[in-house]
Amino acid sequence: MNNTLLLDPVRVLRGIEYSVELSAVLIEAGVLTAFGEESRQKAIGLGVASTAAPTQIVAPCLVDPHSILETPCNGTHETIESLRRCAASAGYGQIALLPRGRVWRDRPDCLQDFSRGSTSDVHLHLWGGFSQNGRSKGLTPHRDLIEHGAIGLADDDAFISPQLLEQGLLLGEMGSFPVLVAPRDPVLQGDGMVREGVEALRAGWPQDPLTSEILPLIQLLALQKRHHDRHLRLMNLSTAAAVEHLVAYGRDAPLSSVNWWHLLADRNGLVAEALGWRVHPSLGGPKDREQLIDAVLNRTITAISVHAISLDDEDMLLPSDQRRPGLCGHHLVLPALWEALVNQHKGSIESLWHALSFGPSALIDQPPEQLSQGSRRWLLFDPNHLWTVRRDDPQAPRGANVPFLGQQLTGRVIASGLSY
């Protein structure tokens, strides 16, 4: 991007209370310095001609409410530096990291300050561990974790023991801070890789019963009713039945997330060798995907998560049923979801940004992102930009488990003010 640029006209979404409007913005050295007529007048004074971009959109940064960074400082997997680089180029200004790592973040001394000495605009938040080593065997020092910077409490991507969860909620050391729990029972799931259904049976895939999500979800909703002064968050809902339970709960239902991949793929749409099969929670059928999309667009589900985990080439040599689950690729999320939610399902840009930015901010209890003068927290998205997904792309993560490799996508974040 040029050092000084006047985009006029361009679509602008300034924040959570605004609608998209056709306007103008002036950007100087990565800083958004003016809107509308003020930007035009300043550009005249600077001798800067306008660049017409009527189909592009300038909008606030995106927020990822939960992902995984196992080796933050070194190694062949994703690190703090590589994650920030990928996030910044993809327009993600905030990422909240789950406790899972080579060192489980379940004690105050394990909450490494990722911001110390950094000038990056990408904020990395930390969820503190709810149970010791994430094994549901004993509580961590919740109050100490919060006091040392944790944004809330979580474990991994499986259900916390309901007895231990109730104990922690009764003690209440987390106060008003959120507690993020995945309604996934690994015992009920067993070796299941795909949600049960006729298609999965025909394909011979090990099936994951619906009860592995619904029974934990029912328990979590009951716990929220009993402990209404606590703030449970539901991680990665994946079925139409889960959406129905959320709707039945009513207006005070816990805030919830859905993984971006579950809005794009289902058990009917992937070839047998596709790496997208191996995710937690398991992929469901077309009805699940459609219900999840509707729940995002009508804001029943609060946030879309990336829930990225980086696997290396050695990991990817393993058969699907032996490989660790998960995908990575923050740079793919907005382009793929623009196509699915805006182009195909006719959702509004405002609804998409609520799910990718404002809603995730609420889920992690942070102020919503917004465009403001003097700020670098903006992105420029071109919905018509054609590009091919490659491992050596500067926006790509280090992981080998990137979907869509070799495929052409339409739409890309072509600029961002975020430094990394």
C-alpha positions as CSV (number, residue, x, y, z in Angstrom):
1,M,0.0,0.0,0.0
2,N,1.2,3.5,-0.8
3,N,2.5,5.6,2.1
4,T,-0.5,7.9,1.9
5,L,-3.7,6.8,0.3
6,L,-7.2,8.3,-0.2
7,L,-9.8,5.6,-0.8
8,D,-12.8,7.4,-2.3
9,P,-15.3,6.0,-2.7
10,V,-15.0,2.9,-0.5
11,R,-17.4,1.0,1.7
12,V,-16.8,1.8,5.4
13,L,-18.0,0.0,8.5
14,R,-16.9,2.1,11.5
15,G,-18.1,-0.1,14.4
16,I,-20.7,-2.1,16.2
17,E,-23.4,0.6,16.2
18,Y,-22.9,1.6,12.5
19,S,-24.1,0.4,9.1
20,V,-21.9,0.1,6.0
21,E,-21.8,3.4,4.1
22,L,-20.1,4.5,0.9
23,S,-17.6,7.2,2.0
24,A,-13.9,8.0,2.0
25,V,-10.9,7.4,4.2
26,L,-7.4,8.8,4.3
27,I,-4.6,6.5,5.4
28,E,-1.1,7.8,6.1
29,A,1.8,5.4,6.9
30,G,-0.7,2.8,8.0
31,V,-2.6,5.1,10.3
32,L,-6.3,6.0,9.5
33,T,-6.3,9.8,9.8
34,A,-9.7,11.0,8.5
35,F,-13.1,10.0,7.2
36,G,-15.5,11.5,4.7
37,E,-15.1,15.1,3.6
38,E,-12.4,15.7,6.1
39,S,-10.3,13.0,4.4
40,R,-10.9,14.6,1.0
41,Q,-9.8,18.0,2.1
42,K,-6.7,16.7,3.9
43,A,-5.8,14.7,0.7
44,I,-6.0,17.9,-1.4
45,G,-3.6,19.6,1.0
46,L,-1.2,16.7,0.7
47,G,-1.5,16.5,-3.1
48,V,-2.9,13.0,-2.9
49,A,-5.2,11.8,-5.7
50,S,-8.1,9.6,-4.8
51,T,-8.2,5.8,-5.5
52,A,-11.7,4.5,-6.3
53,A,-12.5,1.3,-4.4
54,P,-16.3,1.1,-4.3
55,T,-16.5,-2.7,-3.9
56,Q,-13.8,-2.9,-1.2
57,I,-14.5,-2.4,2.5
58,V,-12.6,-0.7,5.3
59,A,-13.6,-2.2,8.6
60,P,-12.5,-2.9,12.2
61,C,-10.1,-5.7,12.9
62,L,-11.3,-9.3,13.4
63,V,-11.1,-11.2,16.7
64,D,-10.5,-14.9,17.3
65,P,-11.9,-16.0,20.7
66,H,-9.9,-19.2,20.9
67,S,-7.0,-20.8,19.2
68,I,-4.1,-23.0,20.3
69,L,-0.3,-22.1,20.4
70,E,1.6,-25.0,21.8
71,T,5.2,-23.7,21.2
72,P,5.1,-19.9,21.6
73,C,8.8,-19.2,21.6
74,N,10.5,-21.8,19.4
75,G,10.2,-24.9,17.3
76,T,8.9,-25.8,13.9
77,H,5.3,-25.2,14.9
78,E,3.6,-21.8,15.1
79,T,5.3,-19.3,17.4
80,I,4.3,-15.9,18.8
81,E,6.1,-14.1,15.9
82,S,4.7,-16.3,13.1
83,L,1.2,-16.2,14.6
84,R,1.2,-12.4,14.8
85,R,2.5,-12.1,11.3
86,C,-0.3,-14.3,9.9
87,A,-2.9,-12.6,12.1
88,A,-1.9,-9.1,11.1
89,S,-1.9,-9.8,7.4
90,A,-5.3,-11.5,7.8
91,G,-6.8,-8.5,9.7
92,Y,-7.0,-10.3,13.0
93,G,-6.2,-7.7,15.8
94,Q,-6.9,-10.0,18.7
95,I,-6.4,-13.8,19.4
96,A,-7.3,-15.5,22.7
97,L,-5.1,-18.6,23.3
98,L,-6.4,-21.7,25.1
99,P,-4.2,-23.1,28.0
100,R,-2.9,-26.1,25.9
101,G,0.8,-25.9,25.3
102,R,4.1,-27.8,25.9
103,V,3.7,-26.1,29.3
104,W,0.0,-26.1,30.3
105,R,-1.0,-22.6,31.3
106,D,-2.7,-23.5,34.6
107,R,-0.5,-21.6,37.0
108,P,0.3,-17.9,37.3
109,D,4.0,-18.5,36.5
110,C,2.9,-20.2,33.2
111,L,1.0,-17.1,32.0
112,Q,3.9,-15.8,30.0
113,D,3.4,-12.1,29.1
114,F,3.3,-12.3,25.3
115,S,3.1,-8.5,25.1
116,R,6.2,-7.7,27.1
117,G,8.7,-5.8,25.0
118,S,6.5,-6.1,21.9
119,T,5.3,-3.3,19.6
120,S,2.9,-5.5,17.8
121,D,-0.7,-4.3,17.3
122,V,-1.9,-7.9,17.5
123,H,-3.1,-8.5,21.0
124,L,-2.6,-12.1,22.3
125,H,-4.9,-12.8,25.3
126,L,-4.6,-15.9,27.5
127,W,-7.2,-18.2,28.8
128,G,-6.1,-19.6,32.2
129,G,-6.6,-23.3,32.9
130,F,-9.7,-24.3,34.8
131,S,-8.4,-27.6,35.9
132,Q,-4.9,-28.9,36.6
133,N,-3.2,-29.9,33.3
134,G,-6.7,-29.8,31.7
135,R,-7.6,-33.2,33.1
136,S,-10.6,-32.4,35.2
137,K,-8.8,-33.8,38.2
138,G,-8.4,-30.7,40.4
139,L,-9.0,-27.0,40.3
140,T,-6.3,-24.5,39.5
141,P,-5.8,-21.2,41.5
142,H,-8.5,-19.3,39.6
143,R,-8.2,-16.0,41.5
144,D,-4.4,-16.0,41.0
145,L,-4.7,-16.7,37.3
146,I,-7.2,-13.8,36.8
147,E,-5.0,-11.5,38.9
148,H,-2.0,-12.4,36.7
149,G,-3.7,-11.5,33.4
150,A,-5.9,-14.4,32.3
151,I,-9.0,-13.1,30.4
152,G,-11.0,-16.0,31.8
153,L,-10.8,-19.7,32.4
154,A,-11.0,-22.7,30.0
155,D,-9.5,-26.1,29.5
156,D,-9.2,-27.9,26.2
157,D,-11.8,-28.7,23.6
158,A,-13.6,-31.3,25.7
159,F,-16.2,-31.2,28.5
160,I,-14.9,-30.3,32.0
161,S,-16.1,-32.8,34.7
162,P,-19.5,-31.4,35.7
163,Q,-18.7,-32.1,39.4
164,L,-15.5,-30.1,39.2
165,L,-17.1,-27.4,37.1
166,E,-19.9,-27.0,39.7
167,Q,-17.3,-26.8,42.4
168,G,-15.4,-24.1,40.7
169,L,-18.6,-22.1,40.0
170,L,-19.6,-22.4,43.6
171,L,-16.2,-21.1,44.8
172,G,-16.6,-18.3,42.4
173,E,-12.9,-17.2,42.4
174,M,-13.3,-16.2,38.7
175,G,-15.9,-13.5,39.7
176,S,-17.4,-12.0,36.6
177,F,-14.7,-13.3,34.2
178,P,-15.9,-15.8,31.6
179,V,-15.5,-19.6,31.8
180,L,-15.2,-21.2,28.3
181,V,-16.3,-24.9,28.1
182,A,-16.7,-27.2,25.1
183,P,-19.8,-29.4,25.1
184,R,-18.0,-32.4,23.8
185,D,-17.8,-35.7,25.7
186,P,-14.8,-37.7,24.4
187,V,-16.0,-40.8,26.1
188,L,-19.3,-40.7,24.3
189,Q,-17.6,-39.7,21.1
190,G,-15.2,-42.7,21.3
191,D,-13.4,-43.2,18.0
192,G,-16.1,-41.3,16.1
193,M,-14.8,-38.9,13.4
194,V,-18.0,-37.8,11.7
195,R,-21.4,-37.1,13.2
196,E,-23.7,-40.1,12.9
197,G,-25.9,-40.3,9.7
198,V,-26.7,-42.4,6.7
199,E,-23.9,-40.8,4.6
200,A,-21.3,-41.6,7.3
201,L,-22.5,-45.1,7.5
202,R,-22.3,-45.6,3.8
203,A,-18.8,-44.2,3.7
204,G,-17.6,-46.4,6.5
205,W,-16.5,-43.5,8.7
206,P,-16.5,-44.1,12.5
207,Q,-19.6,-42.3,13.8
208,D,-19.8,-39.7,16.5
209,P,-23.2,-39.8,18.2
210,L,-25.2,-36.6,18.6
211,T,-25.3,-37.3,22.4
212,S,-21.6,-36.5,22.7
213,E,-22.5,-32.8,22.2
214,I,-26.1,-32.6,23.5
215,L,-25.7,-34.3,26.9
216,P,-22.8,-32.0,27.9
217,L,-24.7,-29.0,26.5
218,I,-27.8,-29.8,28.6
219,Q,-25.6,-30.0,31.7
220,L,-23.9,-26.7,30.9
221,L,-27.2,-24.9,30.4
222,A,-28.5,-26.3,33.7
223,L,-25.3,-25.1,35.4
224,Q,-25.8,-21.6,34.0
225,K,-29.3,-21.5,35.3
226,R,-28.2,-22.5,38.8
227,H,-25.2,-20.1,38.7
228,H,-26.7,-17.1,36.9
229,D,-24.1,-14.8,38.4
230,R,-21.3,-16.7,36.6
231,H,-20.6,-16.3,32.9
232,L,-20.3,-19.6,31.0
233,R,-19.2,-19.5,27.4
234,L,-20.0,-22.4,25.0
235,M,-17.1,-23.4,22.7
236,N,-17.7,-24.6,19.1
237,L,-21.3,-25.7,18.9
238,S,-21.6,-28.0,15.9
239,T,-25.1,-29.4,15.5
240,A,-28.6,-28.2,14.6
241,A,-29.8,-29.8,17.9
242,A,-27.4,-27.6,19.9
243,V,-28.8,-24.5,18.2
244,E,-32.3,-25.6,19.1
245,H,-31.3,-26.0,22.8
246,L,-29.8,-22.6,22.7
247,V,-32.9,-21.0,21.3
248,A,-35.1,-22.9,23.8
249,Y,-33.0,-21.5,26.7
250,G,-34.1,-18.0,25.8
251,R,-32.6,-14.5,25.7
252,D,-30.2,-15.1,28.6
253,A,-28.5,-18.1,26.9
254,P,-24.7,-18.2,27.4
255,L,-22.6,-16.6,24.7
256,S,-21.3,-19.2,22.2
257,S,-19.0,-19.8,19.4
258,V,-18.9,-22.0,16.2
259,N,-15.8,-23.0,14.4
260,W,-15.4,-21.4,11.0
261,W,-14.9,-24.8,9.3
262,H,-18.4,-26.0,10.4
263,L,-20.0,-23.2,8.4
264,L,-18.2,-24.4,5.2
265,A,-18.0,-28.2,5.3
266,D,-20.2,-31.1,6.2
267,R,-20.0,-34.9,5.9
268,N,-21.5,-34.8,2.4
269,G,-19.1,-32.3,0.8
270,L,-15.6,-33.7,1.4
271,V,-13.7,-36.3,-0.5
272,A,-12.3,-39.1,1.5
273,E,-8.7,-37.8,1.5
274,A,-9.5,-34.2,2.5
275,L,-7.8,-33.1,5.7
276,G,-11.0,-31.2,6.7
277,W,-12.5,-34.4,8.1
278,R,-10.2,-34.4,11.1
279,V,-11.6,-31.7,13.4
280,H,-13.1,-31.4,16.9
281,P,-16.1,-31.3,17.2
282,S,-17.0,-33.7,14.4
283,L,-18.5,-32.5,11.2
284,G,-22.2,-33.0,10.9
285,G,-24.6,-33.1,7.9
286,P,-26.0,-30.4,5.6
287,K,-28.8,-29.6,8.1
288,D,-26.3,-28.9,10.8
289,R,-24.3,-26.6,8.7
290,E,-27.4,-24.7,7.5
291,Q,-28.7,-24.3,11.0
292,L,-25.3,-23.1,12.2
293,I,-25.2,-20.5,9.5
294,D,-28.7,-19.3,10.3
295,A,-27.7,-19.1,14.0
296,V,-24.7,-16.9,13.1
297,L,-26.6,-14.6,10.9
298,N,-29.5,-14.1,13.4
299,R,-27.0,-13.8,16.2
300,T,-28.2,-16.8,18.2
301,I,-24.5,-17.9,18.1
302,T,-22.3,-15.0,19.2
303,A,-18.9,-15.6,17.6
304,I,-17.0,-17.5,14.9
305,S,-13.8,-19.0,16.1
306,V,-10.7,-19.9,14.1
307,H,-9.6,-22.4,16.8
308,A,-6.4,-22.8,14.9
309,I,-3.8,-25.4,15.8
310,S,-0.6,-25.8,13.8
311,L,0.5,-29.3,12.7
312,D,3.8,-30.0,10.9
313,D,4.5,-32.2,7.9
314,E,5.4,-35.2,10.0
315,D,2.0,-34.9,11.7
316,M,0.3,-34.9,8.3
317,L,1.9,-38.2,7.3
318,L,-0.3,-40.0,9.8
319,P,-3.7,-41.6,8.7
320,S,-6.7,-39.4,9.4
321,D,-7.8,-41.4,12.4
322,Q,-4.4,-41.2,14.0
323,R,-3.7,-37.5,13.3
324,R,-4.4,-34.9,15.9
325,P,-7.5,-32.9,14.9
326,G,-7.5,-29.3,13.8
327,L,-6.9,-26.9,11.0
328,C,-5.0,-23.6,10.7
329,G,-5.2,-20.5,8.4
330,H,-6.5,-17.2,9.8
331,H,-6.0,-15.7,6.3
332,L,-8.7,-18.1,4.9
333,V,-11.5,-17.3,7.3
334,L,-12.8,-13.9,6.0
335,P,-12.6,-14.8,2.3
336,A,-14.3,-18.2,2.7
337,L,-17.0,-16.9,5.0
338,W,-17.7,-13.9,2.8
339,E,-18.5,-16.3,0.0
340,A,-20.6,-18.6,2.1
341,L,-22.5,-16.1,4.3
342,V,-22.7,-12.9,2.2
343,N,-22.7,-14.2,-1.4
344,Q,-24.4,-17.5,-1.0
345,H,-26.7,-16.9,2.0
346,K,-27.3,-13.2,1.4
347,G,-26.2,-12.3,4.9
348,S,-25.3,-8.6,5.6
349,I,-21.8,-7.3,6.0
350,E,-22.8,-6.1,9.5
351,S,-23.8,-9.6,10.5
352,L,-20.6,-11.1,9.2
353,W,-18.6,-8.5,11.2
354,H,-20.6,-9.1,14.3
355,A,-19.7,-12.8,14.1
356,L,-16.0,-12.2,13.3
357,S,-15.2,-9.2,15.4
358,F,-17.8,-7.7,17.7
359,G,-19.3,-11.0,18.9
360,P,-15.9,-12.5,19.6
361,S,-14.9,-9.4,21.6
362,A,-18.0,-9.9,23.7
363,L,-17.3,-13.6,24.2
364,I,-13.8,-12.8,25.6
365,D,-15.2,-9.8,27.5
366,Q,-13.1,-7.2,25.6
367,P,-14.3,-3.8,24.1
368,P,-15.4,-4.1,20.5
369,E,-13.0,-3.1,17.8
370,Q,-13.8,0.1,15.9
371,L,-12.4,2.4,13.3
372,S,-11.1,5.7,14.8
373,Q,-8.8,8.5,13.7
374,G,-5.2,8.0,14.6
375,S,-5.5,4.2,14.8
376,R,-3.9,1.4,13.0
377,R,-6.7,-1.1,13.9
378,W,-8.3,-1.4,10.4
379,L,-8.3,-3.8,7.5
380,L,-9.1,-3.4,3.8
381,F,-10.9,-6.3,2.3
382,D,-11.4,-6.8,-1.5
383,P,-14.2,-9.3,-2.1
384,N,-13.2,-9.6,-5.8
385,H,-9.5,-10.4,-5.4
386,L,-8.6,-13.7,-6.9
387,W,-5.7,-15.7,-5.4
388,T,-4.4,-19.2,-5.0
389,V,-3.9,-20.8,-1.5
390,R,-0.2,-21.7,-1.1
391,R,2.0,-22.9,1.7
392,D,4.7,-20.2,0.8
393,D,2.2,-17.3,0.9
394,P,3.4,-14.5,3.2
395,Q,0.0,-14.6,4.9
396,A,0.1,-18.3,5.5
397,P,0.8,-19.9,8.9
398,R,3.6,-22.4,9.5
399,G,1.3,-25.3,9.8
400,A,0.9,-28.0,7.1
401,N,-2.8,-28.5,7.9
402,V,-4.0,-25.6,5.8
403,P,-7.2,-26.3,3.9
404,F,-7.9,-25.3,0.2
405,L,-4.2,-25.7,-0.7
406,G,-3.8,-25.2,-4.5
407,Q,-7.4,-23.9,-4.8
408,Q,-8.4,-20.5,-6.0
409,L,-10.4,-18.3,-3.6
410,T,-12.2,-15.0,-4.3
411,G,-11.8,-12.3,-1.7
412,R,-8.8,-11.3,0.4
413,V,-7.6,-8.8,3.1
414,I,-5.3,-6.7,0.9
415,A,-4.1,-4.3,3.5
416,S,-4.1,-3.8,7.3
417,G,-2.7,-1.1,9.6
418,L,-1.7,-3.8,12.1
419,S,2.0,-4.1,12.8
420,Y,3.4,-7.4,14.0
